[in-house]
């Protein structure tokens, strides 16, 4: 079964460092992936997305890498800032036709000034 | 102005009582969703709603749950007889024109006592 325990993996970095958050997805049929940021008491906020026909996509200070061979997704944040502190979730959309998101377990990013 | 507004932000209810969570997804979209997040865990899909009908639902969405869009704007999630394990954050989301442009509301924290 799934491990959905209460303790999130945590990544602690210093302000200005680059951060890399990893995610393993489960379904090789998934064709669209999204990274979300969730601050305390708020809903998931879209960061960046990537389709399965791509292996890299860049945004402002963020880059998403997709490795379909090993079903791995990563989010790179350049020059991390204290405001980046949050829980980060990857999500996949399976080819169900109704765009249901399946979320990963989440990683907490803590950025120290 | 937030694109998806949820009310109330926090609701406390006694076990066995009915609750109705409300969502107002601004602008014209066809796809609406409810997700929930138990404290410290990942976001889980409950139900999707397309063209005023349920299009997909998860195992969590049992007979105690129902959704409707009574007046063409508000989108509601009803839990008929709440249980302690229904305590969670409930997020409403709307789909974008391509179904992939999810926008989440800020959530309703439901506490069942």
Interface residues (C-beta under 8 A of the other chain):
Chain A: X4 X5 X6 X7 X8 X32 X34 X36 X41 X42 X43 X44 X45 X46 X49 X89 X91 X93 X96 X98 X99 X100 X101 X102 X103 X104 X105 X106
Chain B: X4 X31 X33 X35 X39 X40 X41 X42 X43 X44 X45 X48 X50 X55 X56 X91 X93 X95 X99 X100 X101 X102 X103 X104 X105 X106 X107
